[in-house]
Amino acid sequence: MNLAISAFDAAIVIAFLAATLLIGLRLPRHDQSPSGYLLGGRALTLPAFVATTVSTWYGGILGIGEYTWRYGISNWIVFGIPYYVGALFFALIISRRARASNALTLPTRFEQFYGRGPARCAAIIIFLTTVPGAYVLMMGTLFSLGLNMPLWGGIAITALFVVLYLWRGGFSAVARTDAIQFALMFGSFIILSAILAFTYGLDPLASLPPSHLEPSGGQSTGAILVWYLIAMSTLAEPNFYQRCFAAKTPQIARRGLIISIVCWLIFDLMTTFCGLYARALLPDLQNPVHAFPALANTVLPTGLVGLFYAGLFATVLSSLDSNLFTTATTLGRDLWPDKCTPTWSISTKTRIGLILGAALAATIALASGSIIELWKVFGSVSAAALLIPILSTYFPQKLPLSPRTALVLMIASATTTLLWFLSKKITGSYWLNIEPLFAGGSVAILCLISSAAFIALKKRATRTSTTK
């Protein structure tokens, strides 16, 4: 199927991209302090918080289309419910504590609690797992499909474009552009859902495979469960912490996340609805990653196709810029050796991080063919290595973890998870038929148990010696 869009539709997409670039380039540069460039001066209001959080968390729109085309309503079961639970827990338990800490970045929180060594280890993991290779691949795919250019060209344009509009304004550029992207992502799917419902009714859905209307989508329980565990990485999600750090007040952080969950629920229902129609109307689609673009080309008239494509670009771009900025921030604030460039500001080092992060993301995008596989690898490593250590900083009595054990836990669990993924590349199946996240998470839990036992024994010995 030829998915190239008309010249008029392409003009709409280009106009959106030009507006985004203009907003980023026209932002003032008066506040180049660490708090100003990295967090927008901690002045994020409730509407801005909701817009940037909702749009940032939903950038994998082509992966959602791919998953729904393959597995049906399981999309909502897998990529909806567990993330609502994780986000609600974050909102009720962590958000206020995160804002009250006055940290600049997530590794800063590690440094406050564990010291420099574990903080650097956490920063390396965050840097590698937030490199937005999946989102660069999606943007490149949209450029390739809609504007009829080679994939590598779309990836190169994507990397250059996002660096340009983040360069000047930093986090403020992310927040300002996310407001437009939020409106476009919802508007585009509202239009598509309405046209599908009123034009086709529910009759096409009768042709869906029976498994598409089952919660599991025909997958095994283990395959579903691993995504539920990956969803727990929400509690260690750097972009959540970044937005809480940037919120004007702790109350805004908490309320904003609760409102965001409602927005995600609504958007998930629309994407699942449209994904089911994509499978019903386009059962012979060769590449399910193209499900949403192909559906738009099939059912929407000229003009609305361009608007829908702009919505797809906006949805992906909102996550791409946020993750790239987190990658750059982690390099510039948490990993850059101060002794090498003592006179350089954090904003300067972060801008260099933008270039290096975009180049690395483009390389990963060119080397990978599956958006969902990239999510699974990076999400598994992040959940296994960071979840327990970051929760321990907020609940040290319930999750006791010494600085040394925290460092060992992160290194051992991340390494184990990556080795398990590598085992499938070598042998064709995971070692012991265990999912990588289960293996890495088990190592993390063993480290926590060992730490808790050691701390308990140490306290008992201290009490005994005091009694004597």
Secondary structure as the mmCIF struct_conf table of DSSP 4:
data_model
#
loop_
_struct_conf.conf_type_id
_struct_conf.id
_struct_conf.beg_label_comp_id
_struct_conf.beg_label_asym_id
_struct_conf.beg_label_seq_id
_struct_conf.end_label_comp_id
_struct_conf.end_label_asym_id
_struct_conf.end_label_seq_id
HELX_LH_PP_P HELX_LH_PP_P1 ALA A 4 SER A 6
HELX_RH_AL_P HELX_RH_AL_P1 ALA A 7 ARG A 26
BEND BEND1 LEU A 27 LEU A 27
BEND BEND2 SER A 33 SER A 33
HELX_RH_AL_P HELX_RH_AL_P2 PRO A 34 LEU A 39
HELX_RH_3T_P HELX_RH_3T_P1 GLY A 40 ARG A 42
STRN STRN1 LEU A 44 LEU A 44
HELX_RH_AL_P HELX_RH_AL_P3 LEU A 46 THR A 56
TURN_TY1_P TURN_TY1_P1 TRP A 57 TYR A 58
HELX_RH_AL_P HELX_RH_AL_P4 ILE A 61 TYR A 71
TURN_TY1_P TURN_TY1_P2 GLY A 72 ILE A 73
HELX_RH_AL_P HELX_RH_AL_P5 SER A 74 PHE A 79
TURN_TY1_P TURN_TY1_P3 GLY A 80 GLY A 80
HELX_RH_AL_P HELX_RH_AL_P6 ILE A 81 PHE A 89
HELX_RH_PI_P HELX_RH_PI_P1 PHE A 90 ILE A 94
HELX_RH_AL_P HELX_RH_AL_P7 SER A 95 ALA A 100
TURN_TY1_P TURN_TY1_P4 SER A 101 ASN A 102
BEND BEND3 LEU A 104 THR A 105
HELX_RH_AL_P HELX_RH_AL_P8 LEU A 106 TYR A 114
HELX_RH_AL_P HELX_RH_AL_P9 ARG A 116 THR A 130
HELX_RH_AL_P HELX_RH_AL_P10 GLY A 133 GLY A 146
TURN_TY1_P TURN_TY1_P5 LEU A 147 ASN A 148
HELX_RH_AL_P HELX_RH_AL_P11 LEU A 151 TRP A 167
TURN_TY1_P TURN_TY1_P6 ARG A 168 GLY A 170
HELX_RH_AL_P HELX_RH_AL_P12 PHE A 171 TYR A 200
TURN_TY1_P TURN_TY1_P7 GLY A 201 LEU A 202
HELX_RH_3T_P HELX_RH_3T_P2 ASP A 203 SER A 207
BEND BEND4 LEU A 208 LEU A 208
HELX_RH_3T_P HELX_RH_3T_P3 PRO A 210 LEU A 213
BEND BEND5 GLU A 214 GLU A 214
TURN_TY1_P TURN_TY1_P8 PRO A 215 GLY A 218
HELX_RH_AL_P HELX_RH_AL_P13 THR A 221 ALA A 231
HELX_RH_3T_P HELX_RH_3T_P4 MET A 232 ALA A 236
HELX_RH_AL_P HELX_RH_AL_P14 PRO A 238 ALA A 246
STRN STRN2 ALA A 247 ALA A 247
BEND BEND6 LYS A 248 THR A 249
HELX_RH_AL_P HELX_RH_AL_P15 PRO A 250 LEU A 281
TURN_TY1_P TURN_TY1_P9 PRO A 283 ASP A 284
BEND BEND7 GLN A 286 GLN A 286
HELX_RH_3T_P HELX_RH_3T_P5 PRO A 288 HIS A 290
HELX_RH_AL_P HELX_RH_AL_P16 ALA A 291 VAL A 299
HELX_LH_PP_P HELX_LH_PP_P2 LEU A 300 PRO A 301
TURN_TY1_P TURN_TY1_P10 THR A 302 GLY A 303
HELX_RH_AL_P HELX_RH_AL_P17 LEU A 304 THR A 329
HELX_RH_PI_P HELX_RH_PI_P2 THR A 330 LEU A 335
BEND BEND8 TRP A 336 TRP A 336
TURN_TY1_P TURN_TY1_P11 ASP A 338 CYS A 340
TURN_TY1_P TURN_TY1_P12 PRO A 342 THR A 343
HELX_RH_AL_P HELX_RH_AL_P18 ILE A 346 ALA A 367
HELX_RH_AL_P HELX_RH_AL_P19 ILE A 371 TYR A 394
TURN_TY1_P TURN_TY1_P13 PRO A 396 LYS A 398
BEND BEND9 LEU A 399 LEU A 399
HELX_RH_AL_P HELX_RH_AL_P20 PRO A 403 THR A 427
BEND BEND10 GLY A 428 SER A 429
HELX_RH_3T_P HELX_RH_3T_P6 TRP A 431 ASN A 433
HELX_RH_AL_P HELX_RH_AL_P21 PRO A 436 THR A 467
#
